[in-house]
Amino acid sequence: MKLIEVVADPGDLDTLADFVGEQYGALDYWYSQAEEGRRQSIRMLVDDDKRQTVLDTLQNLLAEVENYHVLVLPVEAVLPRPEEEATANGGSKGGGPATTREELYNQIEKDARLDGNFLIMVFLSTVVAAIGLLEDNVAVVIGAMVIAPLLGPNIALSFAATLGDRDLLLASFRSAVTGLGFALLVSVLIGWLWPIHTLNPELAARTEVGFDAVALALASGAAAVLSLTSGIASALVGVMVAVALLPPTATLGMMLASGHTELAAGAALLLAVNIVCVNLAANLVFLFKGVRPRTWLEKRKARQSMVWTGLLWLISLLVLLIAVYARH
């Protein structure tokens, strides 16, 4: 559960808490002490399964208010413990996201920003991945996987398509392409300085792709979004290792610099499979978890966006499956 705090002029908060509490079951709510000429705040204790509904209702009720803020604050523990409410089927709560659309946006948008920190992380993780691959050191390669700066923009691409958010879609696409291109450039430079003459097991693993890699990438992309929407961020570490984008990128660059075009083609195919499968699986899970915009017009745009991006990833996956079959 979380605390939802609304800050506005006192007149705008007169009936807000009563309405939200009665209609949507806020567990408790209280006002701050009002002072003349100053704004007032109200805090509501809201369970996870009702948080998105409460936030949408607040935005609708405050649509005509000029000066307000809605804050979502963490709650570590509540005493006395609220009683568990049984659902209609006598089981657990519904399958919707435990994290609201707004919280997801705040987290995902930060991971998709194209700034100096992002480029530094791409550079460092590419160097770490290249060294691990050259030295056949699996621990170092895993270290580069965990850094995983390229995963954020790809998840943001799927999230933006789900919401029909054009600005986030363009920003995440720009970050993904720039990060991938920069990592490839760095790895080509490393391959030029340290040419590859002997193929070790770590490098060989990034130049072969089979149908098992497709299944792995689909499952990992789905797990990434489930961990985000369920608020279990620790599961992302396993996803980063399972469907890493940097090792095949580093392998591709070093193979190109060393003149091994056939091996470079295998690394490129593996990289493409990972990118397409992660985005397709993420799109499907966002849709399954009920992540959608608030207003009718935004939902209409989101449906169009989901159809086009879904077709794009499905066609891309079909082409890649044919390429994998032909390569084998």
N, C-alpha and C positions, 0 to 999 in steps of 0.2 A: 504494500500500500504506500501511498505518497500523500504529502500535503500539497493542496492546490491553494495558492494565495492570490487573491484579486486585490489590486490597488487601484482605487478610483475615487472620485468625489463622493462624499457621503450620500448625496441624493441618488446616485446611480446604484448604490448597494442596498437600498432600503428593503426590497423584496427578493433580492437575488438569492440569498442563502436559504430562505424558507422554500422558494420554488425548487431550487436544485436539491435540497435535502429531502423534500417530500416526494418529488417526482423521480429522482434518480438515486436515492438512498445513500447520501453521504453519511458516513458513520457518525460524524460530529462536526460542528462548525462553531466559530466564535469570532467576534469583532475585536479590532483594536480600539483603544480609547480615542474617541474623536475629539479633536481640538478645532475650535472655530477658525475657518479660513484654511484649514489643512486637509489634505486627502486622508482617506481612511482605508484600512485593509480588512479583509475577511479571510480566514483560513478554514479550509474544509479537509477533513480526513476522509480519503476516498480509497476504496478497494481497487485492486488492479483491473478486474474485469469491468469496472464501471468508469474508469478514468477517462477513456477516450470519449465516451458519451457525455460525461460532465464537461470536458474541455470543449467539445463541439457546441454544447448548449450554451456555455458561457460566451463563446465567440458570437453565437447568434444573438444572444440577449444584449451583448455590448457592441453590436455592430454600428450603432449610431452614436456611441460614446467616443469622444475625441481623445481623451487623455486617460488611458488605463493600461495596466500591465497584468498579465497572468503568469505566475511563476509556479513551476513544479519542483517541489523540494523533497529530498529523500527522507525516509523514516527508518531508523535503525531498529526500533522496537516499540511496541505499544503495550502498556499495562493499564488496566487489566486486559487480557487478550480478548479480541472480539470473537464472538461465537461464529463458527463456520455455518454458512447458510447452505442448505442442500439445494441442488438444482432440480429442475423438473424431472429429469431422468434418474434422480437419486444418486448421481455420481458426482464427478468433478465438474469444475467450471468449464465454460465453452472453450473452443479451440482458437479463439482470437488471440491477437498479440498481447502479451503482458506489458509491453512497452508501447506508449502512444505514438501516433504519427509524428507529433511535434518533437518528442524525445528522440525518435529514430532520425529525424531530419537533422537535429542538432549534432548528433553523434556521427552520422554518415557524411554530412557536408564537411565537417572538419577533416575527415580522412581523405577527402577528394580535393582539397585546396592545393593549387599549384603555386608554391612559394619556395623560398630558399631552403627551408627545413626539409621539404619534400624532396627537392633535388639532391640535397646532401645525403638524405637517407637512401635514395636510389643509388648514388655514387658509392657510398660505403657498403651497402648490401651487395652491389655488383662486384666490388673488389673482394669482399669476403667470399662470395659464391665462386668467383673465378679461382681464388687461391685454393679453396676446398676441392674444386674440381681438378685443378692441376696437380695437387698433392694427393689426390685420391683419399681425402680425409672426410669421412661422412659426418663427423661431429661439426666440422667447420661449415659444411654445406647446410646442415640443419640450422646452424646459427644464422646463416643468410636467409633461410626460409622463414624463420621466426620474425625477422625484421619486416619482411613482406610489405614494402611500401606500395606495390602495384595492386594489391588486393582491394584496398580502399576505393580507388577510382572505379574499379569494375563493379563492385557492389553498389556504388553510388549511381552508376549507369542504369542498373536494373531498378533501383529505387526511384530514380527520376522518371523512368518510363512508366512505372506503376502509377505514379501521381500525375503524369502528364506535365511535369515541371520542366519547361524548355530551358530555363536558365541553368538549373542544376544539371540537366542533361548535357548541355554544351560545355559547362565547366568541368564536369567529370570526364567527358570525352577528351577534352583538351589535356587534362592532367594525365589520363591513361596513355594517350598517344605520345605526349612529351616525355613521360617517365619511361615508357618502353623504348622510345628512340634514343634517349640519353643512356639508358642501360646498355643498349646495343652498341652505341658509339664507344662507351667505356670498355666494353668487352672486346670489341674489335681492336682497340688500342692495346689492350693487355695481350691479345693473341698475336699481335704484330711484334710486341716486345719479347714474348715468350711463346714461340711457335710450338704447336702440338705435333710431335712425331710419333708418339705411342699412345694408343687408345686404352686408358685404364677403365676399370669397372664403373666408376662414378660418371665419367664422360660417356661411356657406352650406354648407360642407362638413360641418358638424355637424348640419345640419337635414335632410339627405337620407340615406336608407339603402336599399341595394339588396341583391340576393342576393350580390354580391361582398363586401359587408361581413360577411355571415354566414360565408362561406368564410374570410375573413381572420381573423375572431375565433376560429373553430375551429382554424385552423392556429396562431395565436399562442398560444392556451391550451395546445395540445399541445406547442409549442416551449418554453413556460415550464416545464412539468413535466419535459420531457426534459433541459433545462439543469440543473434541480435534482437529478434522480436520477443524472445523469452527472457531476455535480460541475463543470460548466462554467458558473459563475455569470456570466461576462461576457456570455453570450448573452441574459441577462435584460434587458439594456439595450435590445436590439432589440425584445424582446417588449413592453416598457413603451411604446415609441414606437408599435408597430404596433397595439396594442389598448388605447389609453389610455381610462380611464374618466372622468377629470376634465374634459377639454375638453367632451364632450357634457353632463356634469352642469352645468358653468358656463354653457354655452349655454342649457340648459333653464331654469336659474334666471333668467338675464338676460332671456330671451324672455318668461317669465311676468311679470316685473316691468315689462317694456315693453309688455305687452298683446298680444303676437304669439302667440296661442294655437295657430294652425296650425303655425307654425315650432317652437314649444315641443313640440308633439306629435311632430314629426319627430326632434327631439333626444332626447326620451324614448324613442322607438322604437329609435334607435341605441344609447342607453345600455343598454336592456333586452337587445338583441341581443348586445352585448359581454359583459354579465354572464352571461347564460345560456350562450353558446357557450364562454366561458372555463371555466366550471364543468363543463360537459358534456365538453369535450375533456380537461380535467385528470383527471376521473374515469376516463375511458377509458384514458388513458396510465398512470395509477397502477395500474390493473388489468392492463394489458398488461405493465408492467415487473415485475409480481409483488410489489408492495408489499402486504403483508398482515400481520395480527397473528401472534403467536407461538403461543398456545394454541388448542386446539380450540374452546373456548367463545367466545373472542374472535373466531375466524374465523366462527363461526356468526352472531354478532351483526353482524359486518362484512358478510356476505353479504346479510342482511336490510336493512341500511342502504344498501348499494349498489343493491339492487333498487328501493327506494323513492325514493332520490334520483335514480337514473338515470331512472326513470319521470317524476319531477317535471320534470327538465330537458328530457327528450324532448317531453313534452306542452307545456311552455312554449315550446320551440323551434318546434313545429308551429303553435302559436297565433301566434307572432311571424312566421313565414313567411307565414301567411295575411294578417296585418296588412300586411306589406311588399307582398305581391301586390295587396291591395286599395288600398293607398296609391298604387301606380303605375298 
